[in-house]
Amino acid sequence: MMCMLPEEEDAGQNDLVAEVFAPEEDDEDEAARPELTIPPRDRKLLTQPFDFIVSSLQEQIDDGQLVLQDDYQRRHVWDAKKSSRLIESLLLNVPVPVCYFAELEDGAYSVIDGQQRLTAISRYMDNLYPLSGLRVRPELNKKRFSELDKSDQRLIRTRTIRCIVIQKESHPDIRFDVFERLNQGAVKLNPQELRNSNYRGDLNVIVREECDNKQFQKIRRVDDVDMRMGDAEMVLRFFAFHFSAYTYRGFFAPFLDKYLETKIRMTEQDKEAHRSIFEETVDKVDAVFGRNAFRQIDGTGSYANQINRAVYDVIMLTFVHLQKDQLVAKAEAVIAALQDLCVNNDDFQDAIGRATRDKARINTRMRLWGDKLRGLGLPCPALSYGA
């Protein structure tokens, strides 16, 4: 009798936030990329297959050779029933689908396809949940790994899983194209989730830390991290647009990819600069808008329920240049200025309402908002994005 494997990306329910954003970016292909112009001789894709036994995979996870992102485990953990079905499959010798790893610069492996499976196996072997809902081996229900007979423990430890490593010598653009092709689960990873798996490094750690920033959560009206990493993309887009505005070419996903990649290794001074500038800017936004931050305002003064990411950009990318006491002193006027643009300025409405990653619309909304702030006597510099 065959025990069917659960779908890889059908994540179990958890208590994390499923943050809903305004649809201003829904008409765009977030993952759109320019055509690759790589000479044929440089189109290298190097792979190495391995047949790892489960105990070896667990050892690699424990010693850091195989990276299961901690925040991924937190955001995308199968429930006990789905995880148990996978463990039962191992006990019955049902083949487990191939896992794909990316070799990182330090020689460790990051899991590209197979996070759910390996997380479920690792958590069970760490005694983090008992089996439940088993049909073929129901006598094992309610048992944790340490409570299994030695023979069943051995069956799990010695099962083999085929793993293919995409080696670091592969061309980075070709490698990322492969990652996207592999991303075909029942619930596809979005571009930020792919970045989280592919660019392990110093800035990615900072981005994840700032997602736990309680003040950042408060002004977004949430109380935990976003299960689909929308919060992480918000943090990253602020860093990329603030520190690397001139490199933007209108392709949003590769712009964020490249900035994250360039910050895999950071000096302590650079890390502190990123942390402090984000946290200080969030504090300024809180002082002016509080829990109404990053939302459109209508003619009655009511705020939209959903965050508009284009409004997030204009506020964060200008407040970073201003002093908190200046903003607090003119908080009512700043709010009124945003309301006036949202209600009475057609160009601003268009620039925050559709195709918001377009360079022209980015520069339009930044110019209009900057003009408003300067009109209030706030020393906001003129900002532009892209060459």
MARDOPA-420394 format. One record per residue (C-alpha): residue number from 0; residue in one letter; x, y, z. Coordinates in Angstrom, 3 decimals, padded with zeros to 6 digits, always signed. Layout:
// MARDOPA-420394
(atom NUM, "A", (X, Y, Z))
...
END
This chain:
// MARDOPA-420394
(atom 0, "M", (+000.000, +000.000, +000.000))
(atom 1, "M", (+001.433, +003.356, -001.000))
(atom 2, "C", (+001.542, +006.357, +001.306))
(atom 3, "M", (+001.287, +009.524, -000.781))
(atom 4, "L", (+003.736, +012.317, -000.131))
(atom 5, "P", (+002.299, +015.727, +000.745))
(atom 6, "E", (+002.742, +018.548, -001.734))
(atom 7, "E", (+006.059, +020.272, -001.121))
(atom 8, "E", (+004.877, +023.849, -000.838))
(atom 9, "D", (+001.459, +023.379, +000.773))
(atom 10, "A", (+002.448, +024.964, +004.051))
(atom 11, "G", (+000.597, +024.118, +007.220))
(atom 12, "Q", (-001.351, +026.671, +009.187))
(atom 13, "N", (+000.491, +028.739, +011.757))
(atom 14, "D", (-000.068, +031.877, +013.791))
(atom 15, "L", (+002.044, +034.206, +011.680))
(atom 16, "V", (+000.725, +037.243, +009.872))
(atom 17, "A", (-000.703, +036.938, +006.370))
(atom 18, "E", (-000.176, +040.594, +005.546))
(atom 19, "V", (-002.378, +042.069, +002.821))
(atom 20, "F", (-001.040, +044.920, +000.701))
(atom 21, "A", (-002.859, +047.351, -001.552))
(atom 22, "P", (-002.999, +046.044, -005.149))
(atom 23, "E", (-000.887, +048.856, -006.630))
(atom 24, "E", (+001.779, +046.379, -007.751))
(atom 25, "D", (-000.500, +043.498, -008.723))
(atom 26, "D", (-000.518, +044.440, -012.420))
(atom 27, "E", (+003.242, +044.006, -012.642))
(atom 28, "D", (+005.398, +040.945, -013.040))
(atom 29, "E", (+007.555, +041.289, -009.941))
(atom 30, "A", (+009.985, +038.668, -011.167))
(atom 31, "A", (+010.401, +040.255, -014.622))
(atom 32, "R", (+014.019, +040.312, -015.691))
(atom 33, "P", (+015.881, +041.605, -018.725))
(atom 34, "E", (+016.894, +039.026, -021.307))
(atom 35, "L", (+020.210, +037.426, -020.473))
(atom 36, "T", (+023.055, +038.588, -022.694))
(atom 37, "I", (+025.627, +036.032, -021.627))
(atom 38, "P", (+028.127, +034.776, -024.226))
(atom 39, "P", (+027.585, +031.046, -024.894))
(atom 40, "R", (+031.007, +030.157, -023.498))
(atom 41, "D", (+030.045, +031.718, -020.140))
(atom 42, "R", (+026.669, +030.001, -019.771))
(atom 43, "K", (+027.970, +027.559, -017.219))
(atom 44, "L", (+025.718, +025.408, -015.072))
(atom 45, "L", (+027.657, +022.935, -012.946))
(atom 46, "T", (+025.786, +020.361, -010.889))
(atom 47, "Q", (+026.763, +017.450, -008.680))
(atom 48, "P", (+024.346, +014.682, -007.616))
(atom 49, "F", (+024.552, +013.072, -004.182))
(atom 50, "D", (+022.596, +010.265, -002.554))
(atom 51, "F", (+022.525, +011.278, +001.107))
(atom 52, "I", (+021.136, +009.101, +003.843))
(atom 53, "V", (+018.823, +010.926, +006.230))
(atom 54, "S", (+021.260, +010.750, +009.148))
(atom 55, "S", (+023.902, +012.465, +007.013))
(atom 56, "L", (+021.475, +015.236, +006.062))
(atom 57, "Q", (+020.592, +015.726, +009.721))
(atom 58, "E", (+024.261, +015.960, +010.660))
(atom 59, "Q", (+024.831, +018.549, +007.922))
(atom 60, "I", (+021.875, +020.570, +009.186))
(atom 61, "D", (+023.145, +020.404, +012.762))
(atom 62, "D", (+026.681, +021.527, +011.883))
(atom 63, "G", (+025.589, +024.287, +009.477))
(atom 64, "Q", (+026.814, +022.651, +006.274))
(atom 65, "L", (+023.204, +022.420, +005.067))
(atom 66, "V", (+021.285, +025.633, +005.664))
(atom 67, "L", (+017.628, +025.454, +006.570))
(atom 68, "Q", (+016.825, +029.106, +007.174))
(atom 69, "D", (+015.592, +029.632, +010.738))
(atom 70, "D", (+013.027, +032.193, +009.639))
(atom 71, "Y", (+011.904, +029.902, +006.814))
(atom 72, "Q", (+011.239, +027.175, +009.384))
(atom 73, "R", (+009.260, +029.681, +011.401))
(atom 74, "R", (+007.204, +030.936, +008.462))
(atom 75, "H", (+006.754, +027.737, +006.454))
(atom 76, "V", (+006.397, +024.722, +008.694))
(atom 77, "W", (+004.112, +021.871, +007.706))
(atom 78, "D", (+001.571, +020.942, +010.331))
(atom 79, "A", (+002.094, +017.684, +012.237))
(atom 80, "K", (-000.228, +015.683, +009.984))
(atom 81, "K", (+001.586, +016.554, +006.754))
(atom 82, "S", (+004.960, +016.052, +008.399))
(atom 83, "S", (+003.846, +012.692, +009.771))
(atom 84, "R", (+002.828, +011.484, +006.317))
(atom 85, "L", (+006.343, +012.201, +005.098))
(atom 86, "I", (+007.889, +010.296, +008.018))
(atom 87, "E", (+005.561, +007.373, +007.284))
(atom 88, "S", (+006.737, +007.489, +003.667))
(atom 89, "L", (+010.333, +007.087, +004.858))
(atom 90, "L", (+009.328, +004.124, +007.007))
(atom 91, "L", (+007.590, +002.508, +004.021))
(atom 92, "N", (+010.510, +003.241, +001.663))
(atom 93, "V", (+008.367, +005.436, -000.578))
(atom 94, "P", (+010.768, +007.461, -002.787))
(atom 95, "V", (+011.139, +011.074, -001.719))
(atom 96, "P", (+011.379, +013.694, -004.496))
(atom 97, "V", (+014.793, +015.082, -005.372))
(atom 98, "C", (+016.067, +018.017, -003.310))
(atom 99, "Y", (+018.074, +020.831, -004.887))
(atom 100, "F", (+020.800, +022.753, -003.084))
(atom 101, "A", (+022.794, +025.851, -004.003))
(atom 102, "E", (+026.455, +025.833, -003.052))
(atom 103, "L", (+027.316, +029.058, -001.235))
(atom 104, "E", (+030.590, +030.961, -001.274))
(atom 105, "D", (+031.700, +029.379, +002.000))
(atom 106, "G", (+031.025, +025.870, +000.685))
(atom 107, "A", (+027.809, +025.354, +002.647))
(atom 108, "Y", (+024.580, +024.361, +000.892))
(atom 109, "S", (+021.352, +026.371, +000.885))
(atom 110, "V", (+018.174, +024.405, +000.185))
(atom 111, "I", (+016.419, +025.655, -002.952))
(atom 112, "D", (+013.811, +022.942, -003.392))
(atom 113, "G", (+012.977, +020.624, -000.511))
(atom 114, "Q", (+012.802, +023.009, +002.454))
(atom 115, "Q", (+009.492, +021.604, +003.654))
(atom 116, "R", (+010.579, +017.991, +003.430))
(atom 117, "L", (+013.936, +018.454, +005.111))
(atom 118, "T", (+012.490, +020.726, +007.782))
(atom 119, "A", (+009.813, +018.141, +008.600))
(atom 120, "I", (+012.410, +015.359, +008.846))
(atom 121, "S", (+014.836, +017.421, +010.914))
(atom 122, "R", (+012.154, +018.589, +013.339))
(atom 123, "Y", (+010.925, +015.042, +013.842))
(atom 124, "M", (+014.406, +013.709, +014.508))
(atom 125, "D", (+014.801, +016.529, +017.042))
(atom 126, "N", (+011.644, +015.262, +018.828))
(atom 127, "L", (+009.718, +018.463, +018.137))
(atom 128, "Y", (+006.420, +016.757, +017.310))
(atom 129, "P", (+004.745, +013.326, +017.633))
(atom 130, "L", (+003.383, +011.406, +014.663))
(atom 131, "S", (-000.317, +011.731, +013.927))
(atom 132, "G", (-002.817, +010.640, +011.317))
(atom 133, "L", (-000.792, +007.628, +010.093))
(atom 134, "R", (-002.826, +005.115, +008.103))
(atom 135, "V", (-000.369, +002.341, +007.282))
(atom 136, "R", (+001.532, +002.425, +010.596))
(atom 137, "P", (-001.173, +003.727, +012.980))
(atom 138, "E", (+000.540, +002.076, +015.950))
(atom 139, "L", (+003.178, +004.817, +015.710))
(atom 140, "N", (+000.723, +007.666, +016.219))
(atom 141, "K", (+001.589, +009.870, +019.234))
(atom 142, "K", (+005.219, +008.723, +019.164))
(atom 143, "R", (+008.182, +011.057, +018.863))
(atom 144, "F", (+011.399, +009.919, +017.208))
(atom 145, "S", (+013.036, +008.931, +020.503))
(atom 146, "E", (+010.008, +006.769, +021.324))
(atom 147, "L", (+010.226, +004.654, +018.169))
(atom 148, "D", (+011.696, +001.178, +018.241))
(atom 149, "K", (+015.368, +001.099, +017.321))
(atom 150, "S", (+014.494, -000.687, +014.085))
(atom 151, "D", (+012.136, +002.110, +012.990))
(atom 152, "Q", (+014.658, +004.758, +013.981))
(atom 153, "R", (+017.201, +002.927, +011.833))
(atom 154, "L", (+014.786, +002.799, +008.882))
(atom 155, "I", (+014.407, +006.577, +008.983))
(atom 156, "R", (+018.108, +007.288, +009.503))
(atom 157, "T", (+019.231, +005.089, +006.612))
(atom 158, "R", (+016.708, +006.141, +003.959))
(atom 159, "T", (+018.347, +007.756, +000.940))
(atom 160, "I", (+017.325, +011.062, -000.628))
(atom 161, "R", (+018.756, +012.147, -003.981))
(atom 162, "C", (+020.126, +015.688, -003.730))
(atom 163, "I", (+021.512, +017.774, -006.580))
(atom 164, "V", (+023.919, +020.586, -005.776))
(atom 165, "I", (+024.121, +023.565, -008.128))
(atom 166, "Q", (+027.755, +024.492, -007.724))
(atom 167, "K", (+028.977, +028.000, -006.975))
(atom 168, "E", (+031.083, +028.082, -010.150))
(atom 169, "S", (+027.870, +028.235, -012.202))
(atom 170, "H", (+027.118, +031.602, -013.794))
(atom 171, "P", (+024.996, +033.512, -011.219))
(atom 172, "D", (+022.304, +034.574, -013.707))
(atom 173, "I", (+021.997, +031.060, -015.124))
(atom 174, "R", (+021.897, +029.668, -011.609))
(atom 175, "F", (+019.072, +031.980, -010.561))
(atom 176, "D", (+017.157, +031.106, -013.722))
(atom 177, "V", (+017.386, +027.456, -012.664))
(atom 178, "F", (+016.118, +028.335, -009.190))
(atom 179, "E", (+013.051, +029.967, -010.715))
(atom 180, "R", (+012.430, +026.944, -012.954))
(atom 181, "L", (+012.563, +024.691, -009.890))
(atom 182, "N", (+010.073, +026.914, -008.113))
(atom 183, "Q", (+007.012, +025.041, -009.335))
(atom 184, "G", (+005.416, +023.798, -006.107))
(atom 185, "A", (+001.732, +023.985, -005.235))
(atom 186, "V", (+002.416, +027.374, -003.643))
(atom 187, "K", (+005.324, +028.938, -005.494))
(atom 188, "L", (+007.928, +030.840, -003.571))
(atom 189, "N", (+007.715, +034.538, -004.301))
(atom 190, "P", (+010.864, +036.477, -005.275))
(atom 191, "Q", (+011.646, +037.481, -001.679))
(atom 192, "E", (+011.367, +033.888, -000.485))
(atom 193, "L", (+013.763, +032.846, -003.245))
(atom 194, "R", (+016.195, +035.586, -002.205))
(atom 195, "N", (+016.017, +034.367, +001.357))
(atom 196, "S", (+017.161, +030.919, +000.259))
(atom 197, "N", (+019.758, +032.018, -002.275))
(atom 198, "Y", (+021.582, +034.951, -000.694))
(atom 199, "R", (+022.535, +033.877, +002.786))
(atom 200, "G", (+024.715, +036.584, +004.250))
(atom 201, "D", (+025.036, +039.592, +006.496))
(atom 202, "L", (+022.343, +041.798, +004.968))
(atom 203, "N", (+019.825, +038.966, +004.846))
(atom 204, "V", (+020.348, +038.512, +008.596))
(atom 205, "I", (+019.745, +042.231, +009.170))
(atom 206, "V", (+016.594, +042.167, +007.026))
(atom 207, "R", (+015.206, +039.261, +009.041))
(atom 208, "E", (+016.097, +040.978, +012.315))
(atom 209, "E", (+014.275, +044.147, +011.301))
(atom 210, "C", (+011.160, +042.134, +010.457))
(atom 211, "D", (+011.014, +041.395, +014.202))
(atom 212, "N", (+011.305, +045.107, +015.037))
(atom 213, "K", (+008.231, +045.755, +017.187))
(atom 214, "Q", (+007.962, +049.396, +016.175))
(atom 215, "F", (+008.020, +048.426, +012.491))
(atom 216, "Q", (+005.296, +045.869, +013.192))
(atom 217, "K", (+003.240, +048.386, +015.166))
(atom 218, "I", (+003.058, +051.013, +012.422))
(atom 219, "R", (+001.994, +048.279, +009.977))
(atom 220, "R", (-000.744, +047.116, +012.411))
(atom 221, "V", (+000.658, +043.605, +012.751))
(atom 222, "D", (+002.132, +041.704, +015.672))
(atom 223, "D", (+004.442, +039.171, +014.031))
(atom 224, "V", (+006.426, +038.503, +010.874))
(atom 225, "D", (+004.650, +038.033, +007.549))
(atom 226, "M", (+004.429, +034.381, +006.541))
(atom 227, "R", (+005.156, +035.233, +002.870))
(atom 228, "M", (+008.026, +037.640, +003.669))
(atom 229, "G", (+006.321, +040.803, +002.447))
(atom 230, "D", (+007.858, +042.539, +005.455))
(atom 231, "A", (+011.347, +041.378, +004.473))
(atom 232, "E", (+010.906, +042.788, +000.986))
(atom 233, "M", (+009.800, +046.112, +002.474))
(atom 234, "V", (+012.991, +046.313, +004.542))
(atom 235, "L", (+015.182, +045.297, +001.610))
(atom 236, "R", (+013.587, +047.715, -000.861))
(atom 237, "F", (+014.273, +050.587, +001.545))
(atom 238, "F", (+017.941, +049.642, +001.775))
(atom 239, "A", (+018.301, +049.131, -001.985))
(atom 240, "F", (+016.556, +052.353, -003.011))
(atom 241, "H", (+018.311, +054.422, -000.341))
(atom 242, "F", (+021.843, +053.132, -000.792))
(atom 243, "S", (+021.771, +052.149, -004.470))
(atom 244, "A", (+019.167, +054.356, -006.176))
(atom 245, "Y", (+021.338, +055.059, -009.218))
(atom 246, "T", (+021.516, +051.364, -010.182))
(atom 247, "Y", (+017.760, +050.927, -010.661))
(atom 248, "R", (+016.876, +050.047, -014.263))
(atom 249, "G", (+013.166, +049.352, -013.884))
(atom 250, "F", (+013.541, +045.617, -013.208))
(atom 251, "F", (+012.565, +045.306, -009.568))
(atom 252, "A", (+013.481, +041.702, -008.700))
(atom 253, "P", (+017.054, +041.751, -010.064))
(atom 254, "F", (+017.580, +045.175, -008.452))
(atom 255, "L", (+016.831, +043.723, -005.019))
(atom 256, "D", (+018.703, +040.495, -005.811))
(atom 257, "K", (+021.845, +042.374, -006.757))
(atom 258, "Y", (+021.825, +044.617, -003.708))
(atom 259, "L", (+021.373, +041.647, -001.380))
(atom 260, "E", (+024.131, +039.772, -003.205))
(atom 261, "T", (+026.573, +042.686, -002.882))
(atom 262, "K", (+025.967, +042.731, +000.875))
(atom 263, "I", (+026.608, +039.062, +001.617))
(atom 264, "R", (+029.745, +040.204, +003.437))
(atom 265, "M", (+029.572, +043.529, +005.304))
(atom 266, "T", (+031.865, +045.377, +007.665))
(atom 267, "E", (+030.611, +045.931, +011.200))
(atom 268, "Q", (+030.363, +049.636, +010.407))
(atom 269, "D", (+028.203, +048.964, +007.341))
(atom 270, "K", (+025.956, +046.575, +009.275))
(atom 271, "E", (+025.429, +049.133, +012.018))
(atom 272, "A", (+024.731, +051.838, +009.424))
(atom 273, "H", (+021.961, +049.733, +007.876))
(atom 274, "R", (+020.392, +048.820, +011.210))
(atom 275, "S", (+020.481, +052.318, +012.647))
(atom 276, "I", (+019.229, +054.126, +009.545))
(atom 277, "F", (+016.245, +051.787, +009.205))
(atom 278, "E", (+015.303, +051.903, +012.883))
(atom 279, "E", (+015.722, +055.680, +013.126))
(atom 280, "T", (+013.575, +056.191, +010.027))
(atom 281, "V", (+010.856, +053.882, +011.347))
(atom 282, "D", (+010.900, +055.868, +014.598))
(atom 283, "K", (+010.347, +059.118, +012.672))
(atom 284, "V", (+007.463, +057.581, +010.722))
(atom 285, "D", (+005.903, +056.371, +013.972))
(atom 286, "A", (+006.193, +059.843, +015.488))
(atom 287, "V", (+004.226, +061.385, +012.599))
(atom 288, "F", (+001.822, +058.688, +011.379))
(atom 289, "G", (+001.739, +056.034, +014.090))
(atom 290, "R", (-000.435, +053.080, +013.077))
(atom 291, "N", (-001.631, +054.955, +009.977))
(atom 292, "A", (+001.764, +054.796, +008.293))
(atom 293, "F", (+002.143, +053.931, +004.596))
(atom 294, "R", (-001.565, +054.193, +003.790))
(atom 295, "Q", (-003.500, +056.395, +001.414))
(atom 296, "I", (-005.756, +059.065, +002.937))
(atom 297, "D", (-009.155, +059.958, +001.496))
(atom 298, "G", (-010.964, +063.302, +001.474))
(atom 299, "T", (-012.546, +062.689, +004.880))
(atom 300, "G", (-009.191, +062.020, +006.517))
(atom 301, "S", (-009.764, +058.271, +006.732))
(atom 302, "Y", (-006.838, +055.949, +006.108))
(atom 303, "A", (-006.928, +052.863, +003.892))
(atom 304, "N", (-006.733, +049.540, +005.700))
(atom 305, "Q", (-003.988, +048.186, +003.452))
(atom 306, "I", (-000.411, +049.369, +003.125))
(atom 307, "N", (+000.492, +050.931, -000.209))
(atom 308, "R", (+004.128, +050.092, -000.918))
(atom 309, "A", (+004.597, +053.138, -003.138))
(atom 310, "V", (+003.490, +055.342, -000.232))
(atom 311, "Y", (+005.895, +053.383, +001.963))
(atom 312, "D", (+008.701, +054.285, -000.427))
(atom 313, "V", (+008.000, +058.018, -000.538))
(atom 314, "I", (+007.700, +058.339, +003.227))
(atom 315, "M", (+010.684, +056.197, +004.197))
(atom 316, "L", (+013.004, +057.514, +001.484))
(atom 317, "T", (+012.358, +061.149, +002.437))
(atom 318, "F", (+012.078, +060.845, +006.221))
(atom 319, "V", (+015.517, +059.231, +006.261))
(atom 320, "H", (+016.958, +062.650, +005.324))
(atom 321, "L", (+015.020, +064.680, +007.911))
(atom 322, "Q", (+015.323, +065.199, +011.645))
(atom 323, "K", (+012.690, +063.771, +013.958))
(atom 324, "D", (+012.076, +067.059, +015.791))
(atom 325, "Q", (+011.513, +068.847, +012.465))
(atom 326, "L", (+008.923, +066.276, +011.434))
(atom 327, "V", (+007.145, +066.182, +014.790))
(atom 328, "A", (+006.846, +069.978, +014.824))
(atom 329, "K", (+005.045, +069.865, +011.465))
(atom 330, "A", (+003.335, +066.478, +011.780))
(atom 331, "E", (-000.183, +067.787, +011.089))
(atom 332, "A", (+001.010, +069.675, +008.022))
(atom 333, "V", (+002.902, +066.608, +006.738))
(atom 334, "I", (-000.217, +064.463, +007.072))
(atom 335, "A", (-002.312, +067.131, +005.350))
(atom 336, "A", (+000.228, +067.296, +002.518))
(atom 337, "L", (-000.030, +063.557, +001.920))
(atom 338, "Q", (-003.822, +063.759, +002.016))
(atom 339, "D", (-003.806, +066.570, -000.558))
(atom 340, "L", (-001.659, +064.522, -002.943))
(atom 341, "C", (-003.770, +061.387, -002.474))
(atom 342, "V", (-007.035, +063.256, -003.068))
(atom 343, "N", (-006.276, +066.144, -005.417))
(atom 344, "N", (-003.204, +065.301, -007.491))
(atom 345, "D", (-003.906, +063.029, -010.465))
(atom 346, "D", (-000.221, +062.497, -011.230))
(atom 347, "F", (+000.498, +061.356, -007.686))
(atom 348, "Q", (-002.547, +059.082, -007.664))
(atom 349, "D", (-001.359, +057.494, -010.898))
(atom 350, "A", (+002.203, +057.130, -009.587))
(atom 351, "I", (+001.077, +055.233, -006.471))
(atom 352, "G", (-001.842, +053.407, -008.069))
(atom 353, "R", (-000.444, +051.298, -010.910))
(atom 354, "A", (+002.843, +050.126, -012.436))
(atom 355, "T", (+004.524, +051.555, -009.367))
(atom 356, "R", (+007.925, +049.997, -010.111))
(atom 357, "D", (+008.220, +052.004, -013.323))
(atom 358, "K", (+011.146, +054.442, -013.066))
(atom 359, "A", (+009.127, +057.398, -014.326))
(atom 360, "R", (+006.363, +056.816, -011.790))
(atom 361, "I", (+008.881, +056.374, -008.974))
(atom 362, "N", (+010.504, +059.689, -009.830))
(atom 363, "T", (+007.137, +061.414, -010.269))
(atom 364, "R", (+005.856, +060.490, -006.837))
(atom 365, "M", (+009.192, +061.262, -005.177))
(atom 366, "R", (+009.317, +064.691, -006.858))
(atom 367, "L", (+005.740, +065.600, -005.924))
(atom 368, "W", (+006.144, +064.478, -002.317))
(atom 369, "G", (+009.526, +066.167, -002.024))
(atom 370, "D", (+008.031, +069.419, -003.317))
(atom 371, "K", (+005.334, +069.213, -000.632))
(atom 372, "L", (+007.877, +068.698, +002.147))
(atom 373, "R", (+010.095, +071.514, +000.912))
(atom 374, "G", (+007.017, +073.731, +000.738))
(atom 375, "L", (+006.590, +073.132, +004.461))
(atom 376, "G", (+010.130, +074.303, +005.078))
(atom 377, "L", (+011.526, +070.800, +005.574))
(atom 378, "P", (+015.011, +070.397, +004.026))
(atom 379, "C", (+014.265, +067.350, +001.886))
(atom 380, "P", (+016.804, +066.832, -000.917))
(atom 381, "A", (+015.671, +066.288, -004.500))
(atom 382, "L", (+015.782, +062.533, -005.054))
(atom 383, "S", (+015.914, +060.558, -008.302))
(atom 384, "Y", (+016.134, +056.863, -009.115))
(atom 385, "G", (+017.831, +055.109, -011.997))
(atom 386, "A", (+020.399, +056.358, -014.478))
END
